[in-house]
Amino acid sequence: MEDREQIYSKRVRAGKRTYFFDVRSTRANDYYLTITESRRHPQGDGFTYEKHKLFLYKEDFDKFIEALQSSVNHVKTELMPDFDFSQYEVKEEEELDGLGGGSDLKWE
């Protein structure tokens, strides 16, 4: 599938990974979301990037969000109930200070 016009983009830096959430349009003026994970790997004097892309179509938005939220909640409440996940929010805010913005995406 050829990438179409990008309508909206959100970048989330997460340690060694960066996630890109991009809303794109089809030729028929419909919309879909691409979620790209980009990981930087040292190579020689520079870096190489490994990317994985997921295409999410409007008819699957609600099912995807529900499954993602359920999975995250399971980890937080059943597998790691005593872990302080809020420490990552603080770290992310500190890393983004001075960069002119932050992520408004939060998984609860």
C-alpha positions, 0 to 999 in steps of 0.5 A: 500500500502506497502512503497517501497524504498525511493529515496528522502526525504524533511522535512519541519518544520512548527510550530507544524507540520512537513511535509515530502515529500518522493519520493518512487519507485514501484516494477515496477520501477515507482515513486510516492510521499507521503506527510505526515503531522506529528503533535506532541501532549503532552502525559504524560511525552512525546509526541505522533505523529498524522500522515496523509499521502497522496499518489500522483501519477505521472499522477496527479503531474501537476494537484495537483501543479496547484490546490495547487498554485491556492488555495494559490494564491487565499488566498494571493491575494483575501482573505488576500492581505494585509497580509505579508506572507514573515514574515514566510520565515524569521522565518523559516530561523531563526529557521533553523540556526544552524541545517545545512540546510533549506527548498528550498520549497516556495509557491508563 
